[in-house]
Amino acid sequence: MSFLRRPTWFAVALTVAGVLVFTRLGVWQLDRAAEKDELLRRYAAAAEAPVEDFPGVAAAPPAERYPRIALSGAYLPGHRYVLDDQTRAGQAGVHVYVPFLPDGDNHAVLVDLGFLPREAGAQPRLPPVPEAHTTVRGLYVPPPGVGVRLGGDRLPEQKGADKSVVYIDLGEIAADLHHSLYPRVLLLDADPATIYARDWTPAVMPPARHRAYAFQWFTFAAAAVVIFVLLHRKRRRPQNGNP
């Protein structure tokens, strides 16, 4: 004989829906943990990789890794894109992007010069961009991801050399520059002579935290089943003659 009372269809549907939703959220968190593991692995591998020939990876970079490249050329004058609302080691600041034109090329590469902290809540003073011919080295990576994108393209509304952005959209920046851009950005190698901080460890939620959230969601799924069983368990009737 079954130890459960016949449940209502609503109770069954609610329990099944809860288990499916909680399980799906747990699997999603495990997938996110795997993505972060892969992202950290790519950065770690790139830090030890030799310099590659840029033309071989420029237009069609390998999706599974981040090449280390060296470029000779010059920065395009009069254009700096200041990515606002950035943090490093708990400090608020900005990342500064400048287009760089390699020798003999008609496509520019957007270069991340690094992080500058805010001073007393004000925008940091930006040092001048080198005008002379130079060689830059760093990691060739996808542009930073966009979370919730609000509003349209504000670049055409801004005047002057320095323009503030809240996300890096290569298409919009290329339109503002009136110049074609390659599909990735260059993260410059660390340089003790610059005031920019260049710690390129991704500022992402660690994989262990995603796994902890996954365990939490799977626990909710198990709890939904336990609650269903407890609510529909048949109670034992007392035997005749017993008080």
Contacts in CASP RR format, 6 or more apart in sequence:
PFRMAT RR
TARGET T0000
AUTHOR 0000-0000-0000
METHOD contacts of the structure
MODEL  1
MSFLRRPTWFAVALTVAGVLVFTRLGVWQLDRAAEKDELLRRYAAAAEAP
VEDFPGVAAAPPAERYPRIALSGAYLPGHRYVLDDQTRAGQAGVHVYVPF
LPDGDNHAVLVDLGFLPREAGAQPRLPPVPEAHTTVRGLYVPPPGVGVRL
GGDRLPEQKGADKSVVYIDLGEIAADLHHSLYPRVLLLDADPATIYARDW
TPAVMPPARHRAYAFQWFTFAAAAVVIFVLLHRKRRRPQNGNP
2 234 0 8 1.000
3 233 0 8 1.000
3 234 0 8 1.000
4 229 0 8 1.000
4 232 0 8 1.000
4 233 0 8 1.000
4 234 0 8 1.000
5 232 0 8 1.000
5 233 0 8 1.000
5 234 0 8 1.000
6 232 0 8 1.000
7 228 0 8 1.000
7 232 0 8 1.000
11 228 0 8 1.000
11 231 0 8 1.000
11 232 0 8 1.000
15 224 0 8 1.000
15 225 0 8 1.000
15 227 0 8 1.000
15 228 0 8 1.000
18 220 0 8 1.000
18 221 0 8 1.000
18 224 0 8 1.000
19 221 0 8 1.000
19 224 0 8 1.000
19 225 0 8 1.000
22 217 0 8 1.000
22 218 0 8 1.000
22 220 0 8 1.000
22 221 0 8 1.000
22 224 0 8 1.000
23 217 0 8 1.000
23 218 0 8 1.000
23 221 0 8 1.000
25 214 0 8 1.000
25 217 0 8 1.000
26 213 0 8 1.000
26 214 0 8 1.000
26 217 0 8 1.000
26 218 0 8 1.000
27 214 0 8 1.000
29 210 0 8 1.000
29 211 0 8 1.000
29 213 0 8 1.000
29 214 0 8 1.000
29 217 0 8 1.000
30 210 0 8 1.000
30 211 0 8 1.000
30 214 0 8 1.000
32 205 0 8 1.000
32 210 0 8 1.000
33 207 0 8 1.000
33 208 0 8 1.000
33 210 0 8 1.000
33 211 0 8 1.000
33 214 0 8 1.000
34 207 0 8 1.000
36 202 0 8 1.000
36 204 0 8 1.000
36 205 0 8 1.000
36 206 0 8 1.000
36 207 0 8 1.000
36 210 0 8 1.000
37 207 0 8 1.000
39 202 0 8 1.000
39 204 0 8 1.000
40 201 0 8 1.000
40 202 0 8 1.000
40 207 0 8 1.000
42 64 0 8 1.000
42 65 0 8 1.000
42 66 0 8 1.000
43 66 0 8 1.000
43 139 0 8 1.000
43 200 0 8 1.000
43 201 0 8 1.000
43 202 0 8 1.000
45 65 0 8 1.000
45 66 0 8 1.000
46 65 0 8 1.000
46 66 0 8 1.000
46 67 0 8 1.000
46 68 0 8 1.000
46 139 0 8 1.000
46 141 0 8 1.000
49 65 0 8 1.000
49 67 0 8 1.000
49 68 0 8 1.000
50 68 0 8 1.000
51 68 0 8 1.000
51 69 0 8 1.000
51 70 0 8 1.000
51 137 0 8 1.000
52 67 0 8 1.000
52 68 0 8 1.000
52 69 0 8 1.000
53 69 0 8 1.000
54 69 0 8 1.000
54 70 0 8 1.000
54 71 0 8 1.000
54 102 0 8 1.000
54 140 0 8 1.000
57 67 0 8 1.000
57 69 0 8 1.000
57 140 0 8 1.000
58 107 0 8 1.000
58 182 0 8 1.000
59 107 0 8 1.000
59 182 0 8 1.000
59 183 0 8 1.000
61 67 0 8 1.000
61 140 0 8 1.000
61 183 0 8 1.000
61 184 0 8 1.000
66 139 0 8 1.000
66 140 0 8 1.000
66 141 0 8 1.000
67 139 0 8 1.000
67 140 0 8 1.000
68 137 0 8 1.000
68 138 0 8 1.000
68 139 0 8 1.000
68 140 0 8 1.000
69 137 0 8 1.000
69 138 0 8 1.000
69 139 0 8 1.000
69 140 0 8 1.000
69 186 0 8 1.000
70 135 0 8 1.000
70 136 0 8 1.000
70 137 0 8 1.000
70 138 0 8 1.000
71 100 0 8 1.000
71 102 0 8 1.000
71 109 0 8 1.000
71 135 0 8 1.000
71 136 0 8 1.000
71 137 0 8 1.000
71 186 0 8 1.000
72 102 0 8 1.000
72 103 0 8 1.000
72 133 0 8 1.000
72 134 0 8 1.000
72 135 0 8 1.000
73 100 0 8 1.000
73 101 0 8 1.000
73 102 0 8 1.000
73 103 0 8 1.000
73 133 0 8 1.000
73 134 0 8 1.000
73 135 0 8 1.000
73 136 0 8 1.000
74 100 0 8 1.000
74 101 0 8 1.000
74 131 0 8 1.000
74 132 0 8 1.000
74 133 0 8 1.000
74 134 0 8 1.000
75 98 0 8 1.000
75 99 0 8 1.000
75 100 0 8 1.000
75 101 0 8 1.000
75 111 0 8 1.000
75 129 0 8 1.000
75 130 0 8 1.000
75 131 0 8 1.000
75 134 0 8 1.000
76 98 0 8 1.000
76 99 0 8 1.000
76 100 0 8 1.000
76 101 0 8 1.000
76 108 0 8 1.000
76 177 0 8 1.000
76 179 0 8 1.000
77 129 0 8 1.000
77 131 0 8 1.000
78 129 0 8 1.000
78 160 0 8 1.000
78 161 0 8 1.000
79 98 0 8 1.000
79 99 0 8 1.000
79 161 0 8 1.000
79 163 0 8 1.000
79 176 0 8 1.000
79 177 0 8 1.000
80 96 0 8 1.000
80 97 0 8 1.000
80 98 0 8 1.000
80 126 0 8 1.000
80 129 0 8 1.000
80 161 0 8 1.000
80 162 0 8 1.000
80 163 0 8 1.000
81 96 0 8 1.000
81 97 0 8 1.000
81 98 0 8 1.000
81 110 0 8 1.000
81 163 0 8 1.000
81 165 0 8 1.000
81 168 0 8 1.000
81 173 0 8 1.000
82 94 0 8 1.000
82 95 0 8 1.000
82 96 0 8 1.000
82 97 0 8 1.000
82 123 0 8 1.000
82 126 0 8 1.000
82 162 0 8 1.000
82 163 0 8 1.000
82 164 0 8 1.000
82 165 0 8 1.000
83 94 0 8 1.000
83 95 0 8 1.000
83 96 0 8 1.000
83 97 0 8 1.000
83 144 0 8 1.000
83 165 0 8 1.000
83 166 0 8 1.000
83 167 0 8 1.000
83 168 0 8 1.000
84 93 0 8 1.000
84 94 0 8 1.000
84 164 0 8 1.000
84 165 0 8 1.000
84 166 0 8 1.000
85 92 0 8 1.000
85 93 0 8 1.000
85 166 0 8 1.000
86 92 0 8 1.000
86 93 0 8 1.000
86 94 0 8 1.000
86 95 0 8 1.000
86 115 0 8 1.000
87 93 0 8 1.000
87 203 0 8 1.000
88 115 0 8 1.000
88 117 0 8 1.000
88 197 0 8 1.000
88 199 0 8 1.000
88 203 0 8 1.000
91 117 0 8 1.000
91 118 0 8 1.000
92 117 0 8 1.000
92 118 0 8 1.000
92 121 0 8 1.000
93 115 0 8 1.000
93 116 0 8 1.000
93 117 0 8 1.000
93 118 0 8 1.000
93 124 0 8 1.000
94 115 0 8 1.000
94 116 0 8 1.000
94 118 0 8 1.000
94 123 0 8 1.000
94 124 0 8 1.000
95 112 0 8 1.000
95 113 0 8 1.000
95 114 0 8 1.000
95 115 0 8 1.000
95 116 0 8 1.000
96 112 0 8 1.000
96 113 0 8 1.000
96 114 0 8 1.000
96 116 0 8 1.000
96 126 0 8 1.000
96 196 0 8 1.000
97 110 0 8 1.000
97 111 0 8 1.000
97 112 0 8 1.000
97 113 0 8 1.000
97 168 0 8 1.000
97 173 0 8 1.000
97 185 0 8 1.000
98 110 0 8 1.000
98 111 0 8 1.000
98 113 0 8 1.000
98 129 0 8 1.000
99 108 0 8 1.000
99 109 0 8 1.000
99 110 0 8 1.000
99 111 0 8 1.000
99 173 0 8 1.000
99 177 0 8 1.000
99 179 0 8 1.000
99 181 0 8 1.000
100 108 0 8 1.000
100 109 0 8 1.000
100 110 0 8 1.000
100 111 0 8 1.000
100 136 0 8 1.000
100 186 0 8 1.000
101 108 0 8 1.000
101 109 0 8 1.000
101 179 0 8 1.000
102 108 0 8 1.000
102 109 0 8 1.000
106 180 0 8 1.000
107 179 0 8 1.000
107 180 0 8 1.000
107 181 0 8 1.000
107 182 0 8 1.000
108 177 0 8 1.000
108 179 0 8 1.000
108 180 0 8 1.000
108 181 0 8 1.000
108 182 0 8 1.000
109 140 0 8 1.000
109 181 0 8 1.000
109 182 0 8 1.000
109 184 0 8 1.000
109 185 0 8 1.000
109 186 0 8 1.000
110 143 0 8 1.000
110 168 0 8 1.000
110 170 0 8 1.000
110 173 0 8 1.000
110 181 0 8 1.000
110 182 0 8 1.000
110 185 0 8 1.000
110 186 0 8 1.000
111 136 0 8 1.000
111 185 0 8 1.000
111 186 0 8 1.000
111 188 0 8 1.000
112 185 0 8 1.000
112 186 0 8 1.000
112 187 0 8 1.000
112 188 0 8 1.000
113 129 0 8 1.000
113 188 0 8 1.000
113 194 0 8 1.000
113 196 0 8 1.000
114 187 0 8 1.000
114 188 0 8 1.000
114 196 0 8 1.000
114 197 0 8 1.000
114 198 0 8 1.000
115 196 0 8 1.000
115 197 0 8 1.000
115 198 0 8 1.000
115 199 0 8 1.000
116 124 0 8 1.000
116 126 0 8 1.000
116 195 0 8 1.000
116 196 0 8 1.000
116 197 0 8 1.000
117 124 0 8 1.000
117 197 0 8 1.000
118 124 0 8 1.000
126 162 0 8 1.000
127 194 0 8 1.000
127 195 0 8 1.000
136 186 0 8 1.000
136 188 0 8 1.000
137 188 0 8 1.000
137 189 0 8 1.000
138 186 0 8 1.000
138 187 0 8 1.000
138 188 0 8 1.000
138 189 0 8 1.000
139 186 0 8 1.000
139 187 0 8 1.000
139 200 0 8 1.000
140 184 0 8 1.000
140 185 0 8 1.000
140 186 0 8 1.000
141 184 0 8 1.000
141 185 0 8 1.000
141 186 0 8 1.000
141 187 0 8 1.000
142 183 0 8 1.000
142 184 0 8 1.000
142 185 0 8 1.000
143 168 0 8 1.000
143 169 0 8 1.000
143 170 0 8 1.000
143 184 0 8 1.000
143 185 0 8 1.000
144 167 0 8 1.000
144 168 0 8 1.000
145 167 0 8 1.000
145 168 0 8 1.000
146 167 0 8 1.000
146 168 0 8 1.000
146 169 0 8 1.000
147 167 0 8 1.000
149 167 0 8 1.000
153 169 0 8 1.000
153 172 0 8 1.000
153 175 0 8 1.000
154 165 0 8 1.000
155 163 0 8 1.000
155 165 0 8 1.000
155 172 0 8 1.000
155 173 0 8 1.000
155 175 0 8 1.000
155 176 0 8 1.000
156 176 0 8 1.000
158 164 0 8 1.000
163 176 0 8 1.000
165 173 0 8 1.000
168 185 0 8 1.000
170 181 0 8 1.000
170 183 0 8 1.000
170 185 0 8 1.000
171 181 0 8 1.000
173 181 0 8 1.000
174 180 0 8 1.000
174 181 0 8 1.000
187 198 0 8 1.000
187 200 0 8 1.000
188 196 0 8 1.000
188 198 0 8 1.000
189 198 0 8 1.000
190 198 0 8 1.000
190 199 0 8 1.000
191 198 0 8 1.000
END
